[in-house]
Amino acid sequence: MQSIPRRTALTASRTSLIRPIQATRAYASPIGDPSAAKQPDDQSGGDVLRKGARRDPELYTLLAIMSGAFGLAGWHFSRNPTSSSSENKVSMAPGSEPWNTGSDAKYQYHPGGDRSKGKKDAPSALNEVIIPGVNLPKELHEKYNKWGKEGY
């Protein structure tokens, strides 16, 4: 009894897989033939987009979301460009250049940009690291320690 359903199942699957193939023959058209330009497979770009949009209307939502995301990213980076360091710009006090004041090569600025406050010497352009709590002889410590001294 088990062999009958097995044979029937195999027979049904074989017949569904075998289908006749219809072959169509395409002929080349001459170069100067005006009907050669009008091929049914050749579609314009707008027609393809319209058909695709009718088939997948969720693409409109995706287009709106992606356009908004790229628009916001462009707006953000146009207003806040990325930089390699997070330095704040400090406005220099007018007339405080070292060659005008005769000082020892220090620029000056107004703290917080407030011109009512007095001028203050700008920090050095070179990186300085101050390490308090180093065990040095007293004369070397007084010579090289800058912690708590004026200007540091």
Buried (B, 14 or more C-beta within 10 A) or exposed (E): EEEEEEEEEEEEEEEEEEEEEEEEEEEEEEEEEEEEEEEEEEEEEEEEEEEEEEEEEEEEEEEEEEEEEEEEEEEEEEEEEEEEEEEEEBEBBEEBEEEEBEEEEBBBBBEEEEEEEEBBBBBEEEEEEEEEEEEEEEEEEEEEBEEEEEEE
